[in-house]
Amino acid sequence: MRHSLDIRSFWYVALAVMLMVGCATTRTTAAGKVGVEREQTMLVSSAEVNRAAAKAYQETLREAQGKNLLNRDLRQVARVRQIAGRLTPATAVFRSDAPSWRWEVNVISSRELNAWCMPGGKVAVYTGLIEQLQLTDDELAAVMAHEIAHALREHGREKAGQAAGVSAAAAIGGALLGAYFGVDAGLGQSMVGTVGDFAFMRPNSRQMEQEADRIGVELAARGGYDPSAAVDLWEKMGRTVSGQPPQWLSTHPSHESRVADLRVYAERVQPLFVAARRSP
């Protein structure tokens, strides 16, 4: 039996379901000099995400400690924590509550080029990033400020909500495909999930990276670190990455577009860096 709902109508329905999750929006941060003002959709509570992050962080530290990989070089740990100590007060510009978060900063011995800041201010920097790229203090501050910016904007919480929304839409869309077109429900769910990933989550992930880049250069500048070091950092990173996928397939901006954007915003916040360096 032929159903009156055609394939175009189906996609309208499926995409409408995805868009339903975008009704309630909020702003997690002030705009700052870099002007990050996007409203965000939050479907998961901040408290829930922070609890999960704190638990995951402690598990990560325990695992690293068990392998004797946690904070092995005390001078390196002191360096990283000193930089964090200059960045975290600057977070008040974007969120008045952020300086009072229960910040934790640790260094993990690993060849991996990585650093992250979990929701609520749980920071880890990997020695591979510092040593293989031979980071200056300004460049290390750029990395840490970028990761802290993700936490300020609650990007982890935002992505958790997006994932939940796309999953719900995929389940409903899969059922619709099965009911109207005889498509296997599992295959239908996969098809709708893929559409949701490309239509919503990948572009949003790139936008989140751009926001973290922009807020990051301002945090670094306010902390007394040269914001132009972010450009040097990503140029170094670009030389280490080969065979990257086309930008539209990636959750991160391309190195070329990232460096170009960083140049613009690093120049914008340069006066903040000069002022911070003059302060006692």
C-alpha positions as CSV (number, residue, x, y, z in Angstrom):
1,M,0.0,0.0,0.0
2,R,1.4,3.4,-1.0
3,H,1.5,6.1,1.7
4,S,0.7,9.7,1.0
5,L,3.8,10.9,2.9
6,D,6.6,11.4,0.4
7,I,10.3,11.3,1.1
8,R,10.6,15.1,1.2
9,S,7.9,15.3,3.7
10,F,9.6,12.7,5.8
11,W,12.8,14.7,6.0
12,Y,10.8,17.8,7.0
13,V,9.3,15.8,9.8
14,A,12.6,14.3,10.9
15,L,14.4,17.6,10.9
16,A,11.5,19.3,12.7
17,V,11.9,16.7,15.5
18,M,15.6,17.6,15.7
19,L,14.8,21.3,15.8
20,M,12.3,20.8,18.6
21,V,15.3,20.4,21.0
22,G,16.4,23.9,20.2
23,C,13.5,25.7,21.9
24,A,15.1,26.7,25.2
25,T,18.3,28.7,24.9
26,T,20.7,30.5,27.3
27,R,24.0,32.3,27.3
28,T,26.7,30.8,29.5
29,T,29.2,33.6,29.2
30,A,29.5,37.4,28.7
31,A,30.6,38.4,25.3
32,G,34.0,39.8,26.3
33,K,36.1,41.9,23.9
34,V,36.0,39.1,21.4
35,G,32.2,39.3,21.2
36,V,31.1,35.7,21.6
37,E,27.3,36.1,22.0
38,R,25.8,32.9,20.6
39,E,22.8,31.5,22.5
40,Q,23.1,27.9,23.4
41,T,20.7,25.0,23.8
42,M,21.1,23.1,27.1
43,L,19.1,19.9,27.6
44,V,21.3,18.5,30.5
45,S,21.7,20.2,33.9
46,S,25.0,21.8,34.7
47,A,25.1,20.0,38.1
48,E,24.7,16.6,36.4
49,V,27.5,17.3,33.9
50,N,29.8,18.7,36.6
51,R,29.3,15.6,38.8
52,A,30.0,13.3,35.9
53,A,33.1,15.3,35.0
54,A,34.5,15.3,38.5
55,K,34.1,11.6,38.8
56,A,35.7,11.0,35.4
57,Y,38.6,13.3,36.3
58,Q,39.3,11.5,39.5
59,E,39.2,8.2,37.7
60,T,41.7,9.5,35.1
61,L,44.0,10.7,37.9
62,R,43.9,7.4,39.7
63,E,44.7,5.5,36.5
64,A,47.6,7.8,35.7
65,Q,48.8,7.6,39.3
66,G,48.6,3.8,39.2
67,K,50.9,3.8,36.1
68,N,53.3,6.4,37.7
69,L,52.3,8.9,35.0
70,L,50.9,11.6,37.2
71,N,52.8,14.8,38.0
72,R,56.2,13.1,37.6
73,D,58.2,16.3,36.8
74,L,57.6,18.7,39.7
75,R,59.1,21.7,37.8
76,Q,56.9,21.0,34.8
77,V,53.8,20.7,37.1
78,A,54.8,24.0,38.8
79,R,55.1,25.7,35.4
80,V,51.7,24.5,34.3
81,R,50.0,25.5,37.5
82,Q,51.6,28.9,37.5
83,I,50.1,29.6,34.1
84,A,46.7,28.3,35.2
85,G,47.0,30.6,38.2
86,R,47.2,33.6,35.9
87,L,44.5,32.5,33.6
88,T,41.7,31.5,36.1
89,P,41.2,35.0,37.6
90,A,40.6,36.3,34.1
91,T,37.7,34.0,33.7
92,A,35.6,36.4,35.8
93,V,35.3,38.6,32.7
94,F,33.2,35.9,31.1
95,R,31.6,34.2,34.1
96,S,31.5,35.7,37.6
97,D,31.3,32.3,39.2
98,A,34.2,30.7,37.4
99,P,37.1,31.9,39.6
100,S,35.5,30.1,42.5
101,W,35.2,26.8,40.7
102,R,37.1,23.9,42.3
103,W,40.0,24.2,39.8
104,E,42.4,21.2,39.6
105,V,45.4,21.2,37.3
106,N,47.6,18.2,36.7
107,V,50.2,16.9,34.3
108,I,50.1,13.5,32.7
109,S,53.2,11.9,31.2
110,S,52.2,10.8,27.7
111,R,53.5,11.2,24.2
112,E,50.0,12.3,23.2
113,L,49.6,15.9,22.0
114,N,46.7,16.7,24.2
115,A,45.3,18.9,26.9
116,W,41.7,19.4,28.2
117,C,39.6,21.1,30.7
118,M,36.5,19.2,31.9
119,P,33.4,21.0,33.0
120,G,33.9,22.7,36.4
121,G,37.6,23.4,35.9
122,K,39.3,20.0,35.8
123,V,42.5,20.5,33.8
124,A,45.0,18.0,32.4
125,V,48.0,18.8,30.2
126,Y,50.0,16.0,28.6
127,T,53.8,16.1,28.5
128,G,53.9,15.2,24.8
129,L,52.2,18.4,23.9
130,I,54.7,20.5,25.9
131,E,57.9,18.6,24.9
132,Q,57.3,17.6,21.3
133,L,56.1,21.1,20.3
134,Q,58.6,22.7,22.7
135,L,56.0,25.2,23.9
136,T,56.9,28.6,25.3
137,D,54.9,29.8,28.3
138,D,52.8,32.0,25.9
139,E,52.0,29.0,23.7
140,L,51.2,26.8,26.7
141,A,49.0,29.5,28.0
142,A,47.2,29.6,24.6
143,V,46.5,25.9,24.8
144,M,45.2,26.1,28.4
145,A,43.2,29.2,27.8
146,H,41.5,27.5,24.8
147,E,40.6,24.5,26.9
148,I,39.4,26.6,29.8
149,A,37.2,28.5,27.3
150,H,35.4,25.3,26.4
151,A,34.6,24.8,30.1
152,L,33.4,28.4,30.5
153,R,31.0,28.0,27.5
154,E,29.9,24.6,28.8
155,H,30.5,23.1,25.4
156,G,30.6,19.6,26.9
157,R,27.1,20.1,28.4
158,E,25.9,21.6,25.1
159,K,27.2,18.7,23.1
160,A,25.6,16.2,25.5
161,G,22.3,17.8,24.9
162,Q,22.8,17.8,21.1
163,A,23.7,14.1,21.2
164,A,20.6,13.3,23.2
165,G,18.4,15.3,20.8
166,V,19.9,13.7,17.7
167,S,19.4,10.3,19.2
168,A,15.8,11.0,20.0
169,A,15.2,12.3,16.5
170,A,17.0,9.3,15.0
171,A,14.7,6.9,16.9
172,I,11.6,8.7,15.8
173,G,12.8,9.1,12.2
174,G,13.8,5.5,12.0
175,A,10.3,4.5,13.1
176,L,8.8,6.8,10.5
177,L,10.9,5.4,7.7
178,G,9.8,1.9,8.8
179,A,6.2,2.8,9.0
180,Y,5.9,4.7,5.7
181,F,8.6,3.2,3.5
182,G,9.2,-0.2,4.8
183,V,12.9,0.6,5.6
184,D,14.4,-1.5,8.4
185,A,14.0,0.5,11.6
186,G,17.7,0.2,12.6
187,L,18.8,1.3,9.1
188,G,16.4,4.2,9.2
189,Q,17.6,5.3,12.6
190,S,21.2,5.2,11.3
191,M,20.2,7.3,8.3
192,V,18.5,10.0,10.3
193,G,21.3,10.0,12.9
194,T,23.8,10.6,10.1
195,V,21.8,13.5,8.8
196,G,21.6,14.9,12.3
197,D,25.3,14.6,12.7
198,F,26.2,16.5,9.6
199,A,23.4,19.0,9.8
200,F,23.7,19.9,13.5
201,M,26.6,18.4,15.5
202,R,29.5,18.8,13.1
203,P,28.9,22.5,12.3
204,N,28.2,23.2,16.0
205,S,31.4,21.5,17.0
206,R,33.4,23.7,14.6
207,Q,31.6,26.8,16.0
208,M,32.5,25.7,19.5
209,E,36.1,25.4,18.6
210,Q,36.0,28.9,17.1
211,E,34.4,30.3,20.3
212,A,37.1,28.6,22.4
213,D,39.8,30.1,20.2
214,R,38.4,33.6,20.5
215,I,37.7,33.5,24.2
216,G,41.1,31.7,24.7
217,V,43.1,34.6,23.2
218,E,41.3,37.1,25.5
219,L,41.9,35.0,28.6
220,A,45.6,34.7,27.6
221,A,45.9,38.4,27.0
222,R,44.2,39.3,30.3
223,G,46.5,36.8,32.1
224,G,49.6,38.6,30.7
225,Y,50.4,36.2,27.9
226,D,50.9,37.3,24.3
227,P,47.7,36.3,22.5
228,S,49.6,36.1,19.2
229,A,51.3,33.0,20.5
230,A,48.0,31.2,19.7
231,V,48.9,31.8,16.0
232,D,52.4,30.3,16.5
233,L,50.9,27.4,18.3
234,W,48.4,26.4,15.6
235,E,51.1,26.9,12.9
236,K,53.2,24.4,14.9
237,M,50.2,22.1,15.1
238,G,49.6,22.4,11.4
239,R,53.1,21.2,10.6
240,T,52.5,18.1,12.7
241,V,49.2,17.2,11.1
242,S,49.1,15.6,7.6
243,G,46.2,14.1,5.6
244,Q,43.6,16.0,7.5
245,P,40.0,15.6,6.2
246,P,38.2,18.4,4.3
247,Q,37.0,21.1,6.7
248,W,33.3,20.4,6.1
249,L,33.9,16.8,7.3
250,S,35.7,17.8,10.4
251,T,34.6,18.8,13.8
252,H,37.4,21.3,13.9
253,P,38.2,24.2,11.6
254,S,41.0,23.7,9.1
255,H,44.4,25.0,10.3
256,E,44.3,27.7,7.6
257,S,41.0,29.2,8.6
258,R,41.8,28.8,12.3
259,V,45.1,30.7,12.0
260,A,43.4,33.4,10.0
261,D,40.7,33.9,12.6
262,L,43.2,33.8,15.5
263,R,45.3,36.5,13.8
264,V,42.3,38.8,13.8
265,Y,41.2,38.2,17.4
266,A,44.8,38.2,18.8
267,E,45.3,41.7,17.3
268,R,41.9,42.8,18.8
269,V,42.9,41.8,22.4
270,Q,46.6,42.9,22.1
271,P,45.9,46.1,24.2
272,L,44.6,43.9,27.0
273,F,48.0,42.0,27.0
274,V,49.9,45.3,27.1
275,A,47.8,46.5,30.0
276,A,48.2,43.2,31.9
277,R,52.0,43.4,31.4
278,R,52.1,46.9,32.9
279,S,50.1,45.9,35.9
280,P,52.1,45.2,39.1
